[in-house]
């Protein structure tokens, strides 16, 4: 009996040793490449988010094969990749060590960033359905990354502090209803939007929608100051700064708030209150689909087939933040239009980092900055895979754009709050 138990024990020990040995040779590393070999770049971000949700370790290999992700091998991760159609490589420990050595070498413009936890994500968006979609919610949904929809009520109730990352849906923080008055003032959706906004403002004790929106903008600014991460696209970018600069000044004409705008509004702007822009000029014409001269949509002379912008290359070891935000499998990205398409470079504050630009036309498309303990990123345009996205157009089917460089920039920002912050180098 004793001999039989010994044999069983020895057999078990050998089996365990063999399993450990074979795993260390063939399955210790799990690499998700983000270069042109990746079948679905967008869902790869969702896999990485899922890995963090399930408390597995994740490393972001900056500038290595398009910003690849490295995990310890786990069968559950492999199964998720198979289900979602994400390319991966199972690599032996020797190759893992070789990759880490290469990325860490001082002569290589690469680095390793540990991703610590799945960020809690909120999208600032009205609950009523509007006749346009939003690229960020499309990206999050396609990548299978969970998010909550919040709006003015939740922010006023103080719920913003529950989230690590906030996206501003196509929004107008100036109280001018997106400057849609000229084209859509008789449209049922526009009439309903105005009625809902006015009712909500009164319910929260504000006389005007512009006052409610200013309060929300200031609350979001405080959220950033306290360590939050803000991402905005299209009119959620410049209208945010216009509202902050115009605090205490009426910039809305009579059809928006019942009384004329202050004729001295331009002279009363306070650019010290803004995040990104300064010295801009308001567009006061209520029939013009524009807030200020920050945006270049109406003045740019760029042909559709020549509309591209270039991502800057940053030092991965010295400037990891913009490096993370620019990870891609190409440095040239197709341009796309929006109410706010791109930013006039002469009006960007000198402390702001320009990460993507069309230098031939002196316009910035992708910018980043800090405020207090937090950061913000502004991205011009409405939908990276729909060059001119009009009101009422159907949403983009991302199954047709699995490797979109423009959408990758959005998802870089989604993972950014998960990164372990390194001490500032001097």
N, C-alpha and C positions, 0 to 999 in steps of 0.2 A: 504494500500500500504506500509506504513511504517512498519507495523507488518510483512508483507511478506518479506521485505528486511532484517529485523532483524533475522528472522528464517534462511534465506539463509546465512547470515553472520555467525550466530552461527554454522550452519552445516559445513561451510567452515573451521572455526577455529578448530572444533572438528576433521575434516578430516585431516587437516594439523598436528595437535597434534598427532593423531593416527599414521600417517605415520612416523613422527619423532621418536615416541616412539618405534614402531615396528622395525624400522631400527636400532636404538641404541641397541636393544636386539638381533636381529638375523643377522644383516648384516653390522656391523660397521667395522669389520676386514676382510681382504682378505689375506689369507696365502697361499703361494706356498711352500709346503714342498719339501726339497731337500734330504731327506733320501731315503730309499729303497721303500717308498710308492709312489714315483714320477714315473709316467708313461713315461715321456719324459723329462729327465734332460736337454738335449741340447736346446730344444725349450723353456724351462722355462727361460733361459737366454734371449732369443729373446723377450719373454713377458715382462721381466723386462726392456729391452731396449725400447720396445714400450711404456711402462708406462712412462719412462723418456721423450721420444719424445713428448708425449702428455701432458706433464707438470703436471702429477700426482706425489704425494709424494711416495717415495720408501725407505724402510729400509732393510738393509742386516743384518740378524741375524747370526753373526759369531758363528760357532760351535753349533748352535741350529738346530737339525735335519738336519745335513749335510750342513748347510749354507743356511737356508731358507730365503725367501723374504716376506716382510709384506707390504701391501698397505691398504689404506682406501677403503672400498668396493665401487665399481663402476660397474654398469651393463655392460659398454663397456669392462672393463677388463675381466669380466666373459665370455662375448661373445667371446673375443679373445682366451681365454683359451680353451673354448669349440671347437672352430674352429681348433686350433692347437694341440689339444689332450694333454693339460697340466693339471696335477692334481692340485686341489686347495681345500681349506677349507674356508667356510664362517663362521666366528666365532664372538660370542657376545663380547661386550666391556669388560665384566668381564674377559673373557679368554685372550683378548688382554692385559689387565692390568697385568694378572698373568704371561704371557709370558715375558712382558717387565720387570717385577719385577725379574723373574728368571734369565733372561739374564744379567740384570744389577747388580745382587748380587755379591759382592766382592769375595765370595768364589767359584763362578762359572767361569770356563775358557770360558766365552762367552762375547760378546759385541754387541752393536748396532751401525751400521755405516749408516749414511744417504747418499743416492745416490742423487746427485744434478742435473745432466744434462746428456743427452746422448752424449757420446764422439764422435767427428768427426774422422772417421777411414780411414786410407789409407793402401793399400797393395802395397809394392814395388815389381813389377813384370813386366817382359818384355811383350810388346804387342803381339809379335809373339807367336804362339802356340808352346809349347815345349812338348816332349813326357813324361811328368810326371805332376801330379797334386800337389796340396798343401793342407795340412791338415787344415790350418787356413782359406783359402778361402772356403773350403768345410764346415767347421764349421759355418762360418758367413752366408753362403748361406742357409744352412739347418736351422739355428736358425732365419733366416729372419732379419738379421742385415745388414743394408746398409753400403757399403764401396766404396771408389774410388780406382781405379788402377792407380798408378803413377810409373814413372820410371826415368831414368837419366835426361831426358829433363825437367820434371816438377821440379825435385830437383834443377837443375842448374838454372832454372828460379825463384827459391825462393818460390815455392808453398808449401813447407813442413810446413811452419809456419801456414798454414790454418788448420792443423790437430792436434788433441790431442793425437793420438795413431797411431803408425806405425809398420807394420809387414814386416819383410824381408822374402820374398819368397825364396825358395831354390835358393841360390845365391852364386857366387864366387867373392869376392871383390879383389882377388889377380891378376885378369887378366889372369888366366890360364884355363878359360872356363870349370871350374868344374873338371879339371884333367880327362876329358873324352877322351883324345887323344888316349890312348892305345886301347880302345874298340870301339870307335865310330867316329874316324877321317874321315872315308869314308861315314858315314851316311849323307843323305841329310839334316836332321835337324841340325846336328853339323856344316856342311859346311855353311849353311845359318846363323846360330847363329854367327859364327866367322865373316862372311862378314858384317852382320848387326852391330855387335859391333865395328868393325874397322871403318866402315863408320860413325857411330855415334861419335866415339872418334875424328875423323878428323873434323867432322862438328862443334864440340865444341872447336876445337883448341888444342887438345891433340895429341901428336905423337903416343902414345900407349894406348891400352885399359886399362892397369894396372894403368896408370896415371889418366884416367877418373874415374876408380873405386875408387882409393884412394881419389880423390876429393869428390866423392859422400859419401864415408865412413866418411871423416872428416866433411862434412856438416851435416850428420846424428848425429855425435858425438856432434856437436855444438847445434843441435836441442834438444838433451837430456839435455845438459848443461843449456839450456834456459827454461827447464821445460817440455820437451816432454817425452812421454812414448814409449819405444822401446820393441818389442817382436820379437824374432827370433827363428827359429828351424833349425835343420840339419846343412848344410854347411853355412847357413847365420850367424851362431854363431862364430865358430872358424876362418873362412876365414876373417871375419870382423876384429878381433883382429890381425891376421897375417898381413893383409894389413896395419893397423895402425902402428904396430911395425916396418914394413919394409919401412916406408916413406923415400924416397930418395935413396933407395937401390933396385937394379934390382934383383928380385928373380925368374924371368920368363926365361925359357930356350928358345932356338932359334925357336922352332916350335910354340911358343906362341906369341912372339913379334919381331922375326927377328934377334935377337942377343943373345949370351949366357948370362946366369945369372952371377952375380958377385960372384966369388969364395969365397969371404970373407963375403958373405951376412949374414951368421949366427952370426958372430961376430959384425955386425953392427946393429943388431936388438935393438930397444929402447923400453923396456917393460913399461916404464913410460907412454907411449902413449896409452896403451891398457885399456879396460874396465875390463876384467875378468881374463885374464891369464898372466902368467909370466914364464920366464926361459924355454920356450918350444924350441924344436929343429925342424927346418924346414925339410920337406921331399922334397928333391930337384930332385928326380928321376921323370922325366916327364911321365914315364910309370906306376907310382904307383898312385893309386886312393886315395890320401891322401895329406893334406896340411902340417901337422905337427904331432908331437906326443901328441898334446892336446887330440885328439880323440883316443879311445881305441878299435875301431872296429876290427882291424887286430890282436890285441894281447889278447883280452878277451877270456876266456874259459868258456862260459856260455851256457848251453844247452837251447834249445828253451823252453822246458816245465818248466825250472827253472828260466827263465828270468823275474824277478820282481824287482820293486824298492819301497822303503818305503818313505812316506811323513813324514816330521818332524811335531811335534806338537809345536806350538808357543803360547805364552801368548796373548790371544785376546785383553786384555786391555792394555798390555805394548808393544806388537809387532803386531799391527793390520795389517800392510802391508803384511808380509809373511803369516799371518793368513788368510787374504783375498785370497791370491794367492793359498793357499793350501786347500780351502774349497772343500769337497768331501764327498761321502757317504761310502768311504773306505779309509784306509791309505795305502793299498797295491795295487799298480798299475802294470798292465801287461807291461813288457818292449817291445820295438820295435826297429828295426834296421833303419839305415840311413847311408848316406855317413859319417855324424858325428853322432854316436850313443850315446856316453856318454863321459864325460870329466874326464881326469885323475886328481884325487883330488890333487896330489902333485904339479900341475901346476896352481891351482886356487889361486888367490890373497887372502890374509888373511882377507881383508875387505868385501869379497863377502859372501853372505848368501847362504848356501847350503840348499835347501828346499826338495830335494828328492834324495835318493842315494841307491845304492846297496852296502851295507857295506861289504858284503862277498868278493866282488871283487874290493873294494876300488875305486869305480867310482861314480861320481855325474851325475844325469840326469836332474836336474831342479835347476837352480841357479838364484840369483837376486842380484842387486846392485844399487847404486845411482851414479850419476855423475852430479855435479852442482845441479841445481834445479829439475832435472828429474830422471827417473829410467829406468832400463833395465831388461829384463828377458830372459834368454837363456834356451831352452828346447831341449834336445838331441833326435835324431831320426826323422824319416820322417812322418810316419802315425801311430797314436796310435792303429788303428784297422787293420793294415796290417803289419804283423811282418816283412816280407821282401818285400818291395815295389820296384820292378824293373822298369827300364826305359821301357815305353810302356805298363805297367799294367793299367787296367781300374781304374777309381776313386772309392773309397770306397762309398758304399751306406749307408748313415748314418741312414736310416730307419731301418737298421738291427742292429744299435748300439745306440739306443736312450738314453741309460743309461751309456755310455762310461766314465769311470773315467779319462782315458787319455785325451779325448776331453774336459772334464770339466775343466781341468787345463788351456787349451787354452782360454776358455770362461771366466774363472775367471779374466784373464788378460784383456779381452775386457772391462769388467765392472769396473775394478780397477780405471781408470781415473775419473769415475763418483763419486767416494767416496769423501765425505767431509773430508778434511784433519784436523786431530786433532792436537792441540799443542803437541810438543814433551815432553814426561814425563821425569822427572829427578829423 
